[in-house]
Amino acid sequence: MTASQQIDQLIAGLTDWRGKTLAGVRKAILEVDGEIIEEWKWMGSPVWSRDGMIAVGNAHKDKVKLTFSHGASLPDPEKLFNAGFGGKVWRAIDLSEGDALDERALKDLVRSAIDYNQGKKKKKKVPSGA
């Protein structure tokens, strides 16, 4: 089973608001860039990557959590991040039942995460002749 099929299965199994919320988050993320890859990690977590990890999605009992692996380094002018401020790297968006998803702001965060990943990738390249 592919990672995308496992994510489909996870969402289908969440028959309450969490399934709809996670499906909406997934759709918005995938619309940002056709080269985003879906992965299935840590025995049951959807992960979205492009030139490095962008975000991990999890459905908990009372929330859907979207954790950006380099969230502390990303601009968040719309203040979507509302969790994970205690760490130096990760930031998260916790969505509870009834919360509206600001799709445009989420897409902007995903674009910023891709830009961040691509910037890190460029720095790792060794200049020719070195």
ZIGIJO-V69255 format. One record per run of one state. SS is the DSSP state (alpha for helix, beta for strand, coil for the rest). FROM is the first residue (numbers start at 1). TO is the last residue. If there is no record, write none. Layout:
ss={SS SS}
from={FROM FROM}
to={TO TO}
//
This chain:
ss={coil alpha coil alpha coil beta coil beta coil beta coil beta coil alpha coil beta coil beta coil alpha coil}
from={1 3 14 17 33 37 42 45 50 53 60 64 69 71 74 83 84 91 96 103 125}
to={2 13 16 32 36 41 44 49 52 59 63 68 70 73 82 83 90 95 102 124 130}
//
